[in-house]
């Protein structure tokens, strides 16, 4: 026992010794180091795994979770709507403005508080005359609503409150929301229409009352003071998206759109809640080149014409030929810019109501489209002026050539007729234009040749967009021949009198302006400049010429020629006493379903005044005019132009020169032409007159039925029924006789 | 004469004192000091202060009228703890190891005391209030266990085994030392209990010569858990809210909102951060939507504000820290130091891994703080002091 104890003691002593030794000298064992290394590896792998989890959580759910978090963030910031910029005409008259209006916003959540309920409801009903039961039921039934645009009783129309009522409401608000109990009581008694004692008796807790949870949202309404005036140019602004807007409103949407401001709460560096307002910036002011006066004159005249005669389409462009600014642009259809979705006049109410939503929108889009830029047509004889210009410019003509017209010309075996079936006889160049003789022009085009014709065709800008600053300009590149050298002669022949290709009104305007202004091609435009709110000009329309089309000399010649057309040619109707107008008429039979439609004509006249130094250019087009006597000639268009000129010229301060008429007196030209107009056939020697011996004038064998050959056939002589001449033999002597079948009444007389 | 005697006496006392200081503080001749660890630790502590400010400023401003309240409290603890850690790092850790049984018993006592008298926070009695400051005794249990185990496992280490049974007894006693605090804590704080248990268990595993005990037991544990879960036994064993938390973990989208709310908001925070985050200070979730955002959930706010980049940065810092700790343990001058740092490294790894795993919903939701970064007094002080211990070990590494 004793030994055991001693042993034990000894053992214990030994153990204690060993433990001390262990503690002081035992090394960290290699197997421990290994296990530690394993643990370390495990920890690293776990970290790697978690890092991957973080990446997956973020990348897979970023969108969803970001939205969730943002929806937590009901620390609302309010958007302050910026006013849209104004559109003015060239003289500063407002065409489109944004007028502020105020919506009533109800925060039912706040109003539901007992402290605010009575006073707020009372103030709202008192000032704005709201239906109390309606208001209370909304507030009580929407305890969590923080934003509600209050509506009229019909539940649809947003309630718009006038500014003076808002001021009245704010006056009550500030009277009630005072700390002084006495003043509060007075304000409440006035608000509730009770005596102070009654208020105190009915609402014992009145001292805490306040008006809360009501505010007014400012927004802007687009107003067009002139209603439908210049509707095609200004366009309307769709509230939804610029995509649905039209006109300037669409084209200059970015400039017109202001920068919205906002009001938001944020925590500053000291974590105090601050309210910050970033003021909205109003959109830029767009100054249009449109002149309200000229535009109204034009629209009035078109309306007169439509009332008296009528047509499928009427388009008028009034332009400054010296810089491309468009003074007026109008068609025969209108819509009210302030109510663009209203029923168009062409529909009766019952018709309109029966249309489906889609049909309605199609009809409206048709109404919105601007014929002057978005539709194309064959220019007809208007184009002859350009052919003469290019021939003169390139030296193929020097001004004293004479041509013989026997009524038709055979090209590629096709017999292409002049509108004058009897033939115009011998004509000089002015005479060719004055009579608008197809045969002469075919000969001139032949002299020019396909190559130069193509060059000038492109140079005058036909077949490409002018770049006018309006949406929806038609691209006519697919409707013209890009290269006449690859086309048969007959294509060129037809093109010489403006058939076989399509153009838009603005293309003709821009090209014609260059004919009379000295050869400068300007991009037509409807916006002159853009100003920021503070008046700084941020954009000015480019009024430098794009390039030169013809030389000054050719231009002078063309002015004389075009003047001659008005003075003694097809455009005599347009004459305005005291003014020298120069221009060219044109009419073309429409191609409908690949076939010349006999009674469907597009007639137009493009003129500039005063021709010696043009200040205004008017292009008037009547598509399928309903005048039974003049549906195929440009008389109605001339009369319309004339009516416009008569009022526009004085307005533009272009002086009448009745007394001081000293421009181009061309007695030697005018007199012979006048005479030759009747006598040419008699006086001219057939052999002498023929400038081109190859040109055979032949007897028409018989009129063959129209068209299985497509283009060339369909673009044949407008005055003819596209007779084919393939089987006819060229006859060596020219001008034998006219085709007997052609009825004399064929309506082509004037051109 | 008297004077002479007195001065002599004083001189001897001085010598004695010097010796004592020399004994306690270690100023060895060829001392190494792991500045890498110091740097990483300080970086993490500073980053923590910034993040705590970012997460608490708004709610503090709303509640207390000043945005600095929480961050000042946090920074105060951080400064005290770093000072303490530097002091500890200059101690000879052998002394601390020798004194550890006292500390161990003290922590056990405090846990018991808290169970009886502790105030209830978050539904569990974990906090002990001394004046105005609250401490969590279970936090103290972690370093105590690490210290006491490194003492036990070293002192009773047998270089030569006479009987295999002795080794089992050696491990078993180690595990018993571990089980006692685990058993005391588990009722109130499962996550801390699991962490304490794992620390002790893994330290025993590192110390023993038996190779396969760890993988085997882990495997058994997982199998048992899976079987229990599938048979429904786990539902009976776990108290109500724990079972609900497991359900919320399994089905965060459809579970009871009371339990899934925090998980979901945490995930939303992580997910909404993107690659570079919303920017420091720009978290939305911290504005009162994510509970405990400055505490257990701070990693989610880091992800939201600094994105994947910020999360990777934090993970990288912890990886560096663990690399330093592993390095110190591998090069420790003796077994006691090696095991001590091993314990600290295990503690650090588990705590960080658990926290990130909870925030990313890899683990069920339990309250584990992110070392250095989460706001909180006792946990911060304890973890920084542990770094001091590791530095103390590093200080005795011979060059």
Interface residues (C-beta under 8 A of the other chain):
Chain A: X19 X20 X22 X23 X24 X25 X26 X27 X28 X29 X31 X32 X33 X35 X36 X37 X39 X40 X43 X44 X46 X47 X50 X51 X53 X54 X55 X57 X58 X60 X61 X62 X64 X65 X66 X68 X69 X70 X72 X73 X75 X267 X270 X271 X272
Chain B: X57 X58 X60 X61 X67 X94 X97 X98 X151 X154 X155 X156 X157 X159 X202 X205 X206 X207 X209 X267 X268 X269 X270 X271 X272 X273 X274 X275 X284 X285 X287 X289 X303 X304 X307 X308 X311 X312 X315 X318 X319 X322 X323 X326 X329 X330 X332 X334 X335 X336 X337 X338 X339 X342 X345 X346 X349 X352 X353 X356 X357 X360 X362
